[in-house]
Amino acid sequence: MAISHNVNGCTKVTFKALDLGYSRDGVDIRLEPKWAPIQSDCYGGSAGAPSDAQFMGAVATVTAELTNYDLAEVEGLSSFTSDALIASGTLPVIGTLARAGTLAEILVLTGTTNTYTFNTAILFHSQSVNKGTRASIHTLAWQCWIDADTTRVLFAIT
């Protein structure tokens, strides 16, 4: 196995088929496995240490700081939905489901050496933007889930 430095280069961020822009210092992808502890009387019961853990899937959290971006597209994401009829800053109906509603979309991170595709991405985390005399940085963060219970694909790398 060769050990080398890996550089993805400039990363373009595309969400719901819209080119949002390019990242600053790359895009952070954090993979988090989900485990369900199994308690046993042999290890102290419900108050004791788990006797085992059951794997229950994983989620990915993707965070991108955009310094070169399409202002209208990025501001449109403040409605947290793909519904083009909802104005920026206006929220979808309270109680809307993420996967079954209009909140989950495809997130694609395109670099010079590879592309990451997340088929079920939700703007699940806070967004931030600085406004002032310096160039604005718009920070977006998604939570990405497996595409389906049968295929269990969290992301693909091409």
C-alpha positions, 0 to 999 in steps of 0.5 A: 500500500502506497502512502502519499499526500492526498490533495483534493484541490479546489472543491465545488459544492453543488446542492439540489443541482445548484452550483453554490460555489467553491470552498475555502480550505476544503470541505470537512466530512465527518463520519459518525457511526451509530451504535446501540448499546446492549445491556446484560445482567452479566455486566451490571444490567441497565446501570452497568457497562454494555456487554456489546453494541449493535451497529445501527448505521452511520451519518456524515456531517459535511461542513463547507465555508464558501468564499466564492459563491452564488449569493442568490443561491446560497441565500435561497438555502435559508429557507431549508427547503428545495421548494422554489416558491418559498422565499429566502428566510421563510421556513417550510411548514412546521412538521415537514419530514426531511426525507419524505418532504422536500428537505433532502437533496443530493450534495456533490463535492467536486474536487480535482482528484475525486468527487463525493456524492451524498444522495440524502443530504439535509441542511441540518445544522446552522448556517452563518454568514459574516457581513461587513467590508471584508469578503463574506464567508458563508458557512453551510453544514449538512447531515447526510444519511444512507440512501435506503435501508436495502442499499445502505450507501452513505456516499460514493467516491468517483 
